[in-house]
Amino acid sequence: MHKLIMRLGVVCVILMAFFVLPSLANAQGAFLYNIKGSTGFSQPDLQGIWQFSDGRVYGSVTLDESGNILSGSVTVPEEDLPIDFEGGALLITAAGEITGEIDLEGGDTVTFNTGRMDQGRNLFVAIEDSPEDAGAVFFIKSGGQTS
């Protein structure tokens, strides 16, 4: 039985190598393809309304052309009401690397020390850096065109 499972695993890897991975590499919307090295990013690339989730919590945030947080909230399933954002800002480098903080009502702060925007400027992933809730948060731009 163990050998059969091993053979099935090898077959799956081979099928992925021939069919799935080449199609991902050729798809312009593929996340891994678009997220790798690029330049020419600037603060206005952050402007707009972004929907986000880490798989457990979700919400939206509105950023101005400087990356300042204008409004937003996060919904935590265990809480009765959304938690509003009171401020903060995100910064982006010319290479698309993102850092920053979001200030929550009640005095808590969510810190992102590492993140990266895709080449289409419609998606970014930031790593939340806090002892309680470390993990990847996915942000997708609302409205406009996506690649």
Sequence and secondary structure as in RCSB ss.txt:
>XXXX:A:sequence
MHKLIMRLGVVCVILMAFFVLPSLANAQGAFLYNIKGSTGFSQPDLQGIWQFSDGRVYGSVTLDESGNILSGSVT
VPEEDLPIDFEGGALLITAAGEITGEIDLEGGDTVTFNTGRMDQGRNLFVAIEDSPEDAGAVFFIKSGGQTS
>XXXX:A:secstr
 HHHHHHHHHHHHHHIIIIIHHHHHH TT HHHHHSS     GGGG EEEEEE SS EEEEEE TTSBEEEEEEE
 TTSSS EEEEEEEEEE TT BEEEEEEETTS EEEEEEEEE TTSSEEEEEE  SS  EEEEEEE SS   
